[in-house]
Amino acid sequence: METFKVTLDRIEGCTAVLLLRGDESIKIDVPLFLLPQESKEGDILNISIERDVQETEAAKERVSALLEKLKNKNKGAE
């Protein structure tokens, strides 16, 4: 899991503008509703990103099933 710190630089309407701590040239815009409710400008936030292997595999299986269904549908139309 990757974890990093950001500063809540400003709020623009429904968007929070986050700046990566240590390299404020990297800006991340996120919907405001994704932040903790009490967040305010100047707060330091921890962001975690984790790869979800199970969900990725499930999505691949769904796409494969849909492709197979489309192939079979096209065979019947010939």
Phi and psi in radians as a Rosetta constraint file:
Dihedral C 1 N 2 CA 2 C 2 CIRCULARHARMONIC -1.657 0.35
Dihedral N 2 CA 2 C 2 N 3 CIRCULARHARMONIC 2.276 0.35
Dihedral C 2 N 3 CA 3 C 3 CIRCULARHARMONIC -2.237 0.35
Dihedral N 3 CA 3 C 3 N 4 CIRCULARHARMONIC 2.385 0.35
Dihedral C 3 N 4 CA 4 C 4 CIRCULARHARMONIC -2.569 0.35
Dihedral N 4 CA 4 C 4 N 5 CIRCULARHARMONIC 2.868 0.35
Dihedral C 4 N 5 CA 5 C 5 CIRCULARHARMONIC -1.843 0.35
Dihedral N 5 CA 5 C 5 N 6 CIRCULARHARMONIC 2.513 0.35
Dihedral C 5 N 6 CA 6 C 6 CIRCULARHARMONIC -2.335 0.35
Dihedral N 6 CA 6 C 6 N 7 CIRCULARHARMONIC 2.776 0.35
Dihedral C 6 N 7 CA 7 C 7 CIRCULARHARMONIC -1.855 0.35
Dihedral N 7 CA 7 C 7 N 8 CIRCULARHARMONIC 2.314 0.35
Dihedral C 7 N 8 CA 8 C 8 CIRCULARHARMONIC -1.335 0.35
Dihedral N 8 CA 8 C 8 N 9 CIRCULARHARMONIC 1.690 0.35
Dihedral C 8 N 9 CA 9 C 9 CIRCULARHARMONIC -1.242 0.35
Dihedral N 9 CA 9 C 9 N 10 CIRCULARHARMONIC -0.866 0.35
Dihedral C 9 N 10 CA 10 C 10 CIRCULARHARMONIC -2.834 0.35
Dihedral N 10 CA 10 C 10 N 11 CIRCULARHARMONIC 2.884 0.35
Dihedral C 10 N 11 CA 11 C 11 CIRCULARHARMONIC -2.062 0.35
Dihedral N 11 CA 11 C 11 N 12 CIRCULARHARMONIC 2.163 0.35
Dihedral C 11 N 12 CA 12 C 12 CIRCULARHARMONIC -2.047 0.35
Dihedral N 12 CA 12 C 12 N 13 CIRCULARHARMONIC 1.692 0.35
Dihedral C 12 N 13 CA 13 C 13 CIRCULARHARMONIC 1.137 0.35
Dihedral N 13 CA 13 C 13 N 14 CIRCULARHARMONIC -2.036 0.35
Dihedral C 13 N 14 CA 14 C 14 CIRCULARHARMONIC -1.756 0.35
Dihedral N 14 CA 14 C 14 N 15 CIRCULARHARMONIC 0.265 0.35
Dihedral C 14 N 15 CA 15 C 15 CIRCULARHARMONIC -2.069 0.35
Dihedral N 15 CA 15 C 15 N 16 CIRCULARHARMONIC 2.336 0.35
Dihedral C 15 N 16 CA 16 C 16 CIRCULARHARMONIC -1.704 0.35
Dihedral N 16 CA 16 C 16 N 17 CIRCULARHARMONIC 2.299 0.35
Dihedral C 16 N 17 CA 17 C 17 CIRCULARHARMONIC -1.783 0.35
Dihedral N 17 CA 17 C 17 N 18 CIRCULARHARMONIC 2.002 0.35
Dihedral C 17 N 18 CA 18 C 18 CIRCULARHARMONIC -1.874 0.35
Dihedral N 18 CA 18 C 18 N 19 CIRCULARHARMONIC 2.480 0.35
Dihedral C 18 N 19 CA 19 C 19 CIRCULARHARMONIC -2.047 0.35
Dihedral N 19 CA 19 C 19 N 20 CIRCULARHARMONIC 2.308 0.35
Dihedral C 19 N 20 CA 20 C 20 CIRCULARHARMONIC -1.165 0.35
Dihedral N 20 CA 20 C 20 N 21 CIRCULARHARMONIC 2.221 0.35
Dihedral C 20 N 21 CA 21 C 21 CIRCULARHARMONIC -1.170 0.35
Dihedral N 21 CA 21 C 21 N 22 CIRCULARHARMONIC 2.333 0.35
Dihedral C 21 N 22 CA 22 C 22 CIRCULARHARMONIC 1.660 0.35
Dihedral N 22 CA 22 C 22 N 23 CIRCULARHARMONIC -0.385 0.35
Dihedral C 22 N 23 CA 23 C 23 CIRCULARHARMONIC -2.654 0.35
Dihedral N 23 CA 23 C 23 N 24 CIRCULARHARMONIC 1.357 0.35
Dihedral C 23 N 24 CA 24 C 24 CIRCULARHARMONIC -1.178 0.35
Dihedral N 24 CA 24 C 24 N 25 CIRCULARHARMONIC -0.033 0.35
Dihedral C 24 N 25 CA 25 C 25 CIRCULARHARMONIC -1.306 0.35
Dihedral N 25 CA 25 C 25 N 26 CIRCULARHARMONIC -0.254 0.35
Dihedral C 25 N 26 CA 26 C 26 CIRCULARHARMONIC -1.623 0.35
Dihedral N 26 CA 26 C 26 N 27 CIRCULARHARMONIC 2.009 0.35
Dihedral C 26 N 27 CA 27 C 27 CIRCULARHARMONIC -1.941 0.35
Dihedral N 27 CA 27 C 27 N 28 CIRCULARHARMONIC 2.399 0.35
Dihedral C 27 N 28 CA 28 C 28 CIRCULARHARMONIC -2.195 0.35
Dihedral N 28 CA 28 C 28 N 29 CIRCULARHARMONIC 2.116 0.35
Dihedral C 28 N 29 CA 29 C 29 CIRCULARHARMONIC -1.700 0.35
Dihedral N 29 CA 29 C 29 N 30 CIRCULARHARMONIC 2.230 0.35
Dihedral C 29 N 30 CA 30 C 30 CIRCULARHARMONIC -2.347 0.35
Dihedral N 30 CA 30 C 30 N 31 CIRCULARHARMONIC 2.619 0.35
Dihedral C 30 N 31 CA 31 C 31 CIRCULARHARMONIC -1.038 0.35
Dihedral N 31 CA 31 C 31 N 32 CIRCULARHARMONIC 2.385 0.35
Dihedral C 31 N 32 CA 32 C 32 CIRCULARHARMONIC -1.012 0.35
Dihedral N 32 CA 32 C 32 N 33 CIRCULARHARMONIC -0.592 0.35
Dihedral C 32 N 33 CA 33 C 33 CIRCULARHARMONIC -1.137 0.35
Dihedral N 33 CA 33 C 33 N 34 CIRCULARHARMONIC -0.257 0.35
Dihedral C 33 N 34 CA 34 C 34 CIRCULARHARMONIC -1.397 0.35
Dihedral N 34 CA 34 C 34 N 35 CIRCULARHARMONIC -0.255 0.35
Dihedral C 34 N 35 CA 35 C 35 CIRCULARHARMONIC -1.547 0.35
Dihedral N 35 CA 35 C 35 N 36 CIRCULARHARMONIC 2.751 0.35
Dihedral C 35 N 36 CA 36 C 36 CIRCULARHARMONIC -0.982 0.35
Dihedral N 36 CA 36 C 36 N 37 CIRCULARHARMONIC 2.478 0.35
Dihedral C 36 N 37 CA 37 C 37 CIRCULARHARMONIC -0.971 0.35
Dihedral N 37 CA 37 C 37 N 38 CIRCULARHARMONIC -0.631 0.35
Dihedral C 37 N 38 CA 38 C 38 CIRCULARHARMONIC -1.491 0.35
Dihedral N 38 CA 38 C 38 N 39 CIRCULARHARMONIC 0.103 0.35
Dihedral C 38 N 39 CA 39 C 39 CIRCULARHARMONIC -1.102 0.35
Dihedral N 39 CA 39 C 39 N 40 CIRCULARHARMONIC 2.483 0.35
Dihedral C 39 N 40 CA 40 C 40 CIRCULARHARMONIC -2.486 0.35
Dihedral N 40 CA 40 C 40 N 41 CIRCULARHARMONIC 2.848 0.35
Dihedral C 40 N 41 CA 41 C 41 CIRCULARHARMONIC -0.968 0.35
Dihedral N 41 CA 41 C 41 N 42 CIRCULARHARMONIC 2.380 0.35
Dihedral C 41 N 42 CA 42 C 42 CIRCULARHARMONIC 1.680 0.35
Dihedral N 42 CA 42 C 42 N 43 CIRCULARHARMONIC -0.257 0.35
Dihedral C 42 N 43 CA 43 C 43 CIRCULARHARMONIC -1.169 0.35
Dihedral N 43 CA 43 C 43 N 44 CIRCULARHARMONIC 2.549 0.35
Dihedral C 43 N 44 CA 44 C 44 CIRCULARHARMONIC -1.710 0.35
Dihedral N 44 CA 44 C 44 N 45 CIRCULARHARMONIC 2.255 0.35
Dihedral C 44 N 45 CA 45 C 45 CIRCULARHARMONIC -2.102 0.35
Dihedral N 45 CA 45 C 45 N 46 CIRCULARHARMONIC 2.571 0.35
Dihedral C 45 N 46 CA 46 C 46 CIRCULARHARMONIC -1.692 0.35
Dihedral N 46 CA 46 C 46 N 47 CIRCULARHARMONIC 2.267 0.35
Dihedral C 46 N 47 CA 47 C 47 CIRCULARHARMONIC -2.015 0.35
Dihedral N 47 CA 47 C 47 N 48 CIRCULARHARMONIC 2.294 0.35
Dihedral C 47 N 48 CA 48 C 48 CIRCULARHARMONIC -2.099 0.35
Dihedral N 48 CA 48 C 48 N 49 CIRCULARHARMONIC 2.378 0.35
Dihedral C 48 N 49 CA 49 C 49 CIRCULARHARMONIC -2.203 0.35
Dihedral N 49 CA 49 C 49 N 50 CIRCULARHARMONIC 2.215 0.35
Dihedral C 49 N 50 CA 50 C 50 CIRCULARHARMONIC -2.313 0.35
Dihedral N 50 CA 50 C 50 N 51 CIRCULARHARMONIC 2.346 0.35
Dihedral C 50 N 51 CA 51 C 51 CIRCULARHARMONIC -1.313 0.35
Dihedral N 51 CA 51 C 51 N 52 CIRCULARHARMONIC 2.296 0.35
Dihedral C 51 N 52 CA 52 C 52 CIRCULARHARMONIC -1.833 0.35
Dihedral N 52 CA 52 C 52 N 53 CIRCULARHARMONIC 1.612 0.35
Dihedral C 52 N 53 CA 53 C 53 CIRCULARHARMONIC -1.108 0.35
Dihedral N 53 CA 53 C 53 N 54 CIRCULARHARMONIC -0.769 0.35
Dihedral C 53 N 54 CA 54 C 54 CIRCULARHARMONIC -1.089 0.35
Dihedral N 54 CA 54 C 54 N 55 CIRCULARHARMONIC -0.780 0.35
Dihedral C 54 N 55 CA 55 C 55 CIRCULARHARMONIC -1.167 0.35
Dihedral N 55 CA 55 C 55 N 56 CIRCULARHARMONIC -0.627 0.35
Dihedral C 55 N 56 CA 56 C 56 CIRCULARHARMONIC -1.097 0.35
Dihedral N 56 CA 56 C 56 N 57 CIRCULARHARMONIC -0.805 0.35
Dihedral C 56 N 57 CA 57 C 57 CIRCULARHARMONIC -1.117 0.35
Dihedral N 57 CA 57 C 57 N 58 CIRCULARHARMONIC -0.715 0.35
Dihedral C 57 N 58 CA 58 C 58 CIRCULARHARMONIC -1.093 0.35
Dihedral N 58 CA 58 C 58 N 59 CIRCULARHARMONIC -0.716 0.35
Dihedral C 58 N 59 CA 59 C 59 CIRCULARHARMONIC -1.132 0.35
Dihedral N 59 CA 59 C 59 N 60 CIRCULARHARMONIC -0.723 0.35
Dihedral C 59 N 60 CA 60 C 60 CIRCULARHARMONIC -1.072 0.35
Dihedral N 60 CA 60 C 60 N 61 CIRCULARHARMONIC -0.730 0.35
Dihedral C 60 N 61 CA 61 C 61 CIRCULARHARMONIC -1.128 0.35
Dihedral N 61 CA 61 C 61 N 62 CIRCULARHARMONIC -0.715 0.35
Dihedral C 61 N 62 CA 62 C 62 CIRCULARHARMONIC -1.098 0.35
Dihedral N 62 CA 62 C 62 N 63 CIRCULARHARMONIC -0.757 0.35
Dihedral C 62 N 63 CA 63 C 63 CIRCULARHARMONIC -1.146 0.35
Dihedral N 63 CA 63 C 63 N 64 CIRCULARHARMONIC -0.741 0.35
Dihedral C 63 N 64 CA 64 C 64 CIRCULARHARMONIC -1.067 0.35
Dihedral N 64 CA 64 C 64 N 65 CIRCULARHARMONIC -0.733 0.35
Dihedral C 64 N 65 CA 65 C 65 CIRCULARHARMONIC -1.123 0.35
Dihedral N 65 CA 65 C 65 N 66 CIRCULARHARMONIC -0.717 0.35
Dihedral C 65 N 66 CA 66 C 66 CIRCULARHARMONIC -1.148 0.35
Dihedral N 66 CA 66 C 66 N 67 CIRCULARHARMONIC -0.720 0.35
Dihedral C 66 N 67 CA 67 C 67 CIRCULARHARMONIC -1.095 0.35
Dihedral N 67 CA 67 C 67 N 68 CIRCULARHARMONIC -0.737 0.35
Dihedral C 67 N 68 CA 68 C 68 CIRCULARHARMONIC -1.091 0.35
Dihedral N 68 CA 68 C 68 N 69 CIRCULARHARMONIC -0.722 0.35
Dihedral C 68 N 69 CA 69 C 69 CIRCULARHARMONIC -1.094 0.35
Dihedral N 69 CA 69 C 69 N 70 CIRCULARHARMONIC -0.738 0.35
Dihedral C 69 N 70 CA 70 C 70 CIRCULARHARMONIC -1.143 0.35
Dihedral N 70 CA 70 C 70 N 71 CIRCULARHARMONIC -0.713 0.35
Dihedral C 70 N 71 CA 71 C 71 CIRCULARHARMONIC -1.068 0.35
Dihedral N 71 CA 71 C 71 N 72 CIRCULARHARMONIC -0.778 0.35
Dihedral C 71 N 72 CA 72 C 72 CIRCULARHARMONIC -1.160 0.35
Dihedral N 72 CA 72 C 72 N 73 CIRCULARHARMONIC -0.624 0.35
Dihedral C 72 N 73 CA 73 C 73 CIRCULARHARMONIC -1.157 0.35
Dihedral N 73 CA 73 C 73 N 74 CIRCULARHARMONIC -0.717 0.35
Dihedral C 73 N 74 CA 74 C 74 CIRCULARHARMONIC -1.187 0.35
Dihedral N 74 CA 74 C 74 N 75 CIRCULARHARMONIC -0.583 0.35
Dihedral C 74 N 75 CA 75 C 75 CIRCULARHARMONIC -1.129 0.35
Dihedral N 75 CA 75 C 75 N 76 CIRCULARHARMONIC -0.655 0.35
Dihedral C 75 N 76 CA 76 C 76 CIRCULARHARMONIC -1.245 0.35
Dihedral N 76 CA 76 C 76 N 77 CIRCULARHARMONIC -0.388 0.35
Dihedral C 76 N 77 CA 77 C 77 CIRCULARHARMONIC -1.465 0.35
Dihedral N 77 CA 77 C 77 N 78 CIRCULARHARMONIC -0.238 0.35
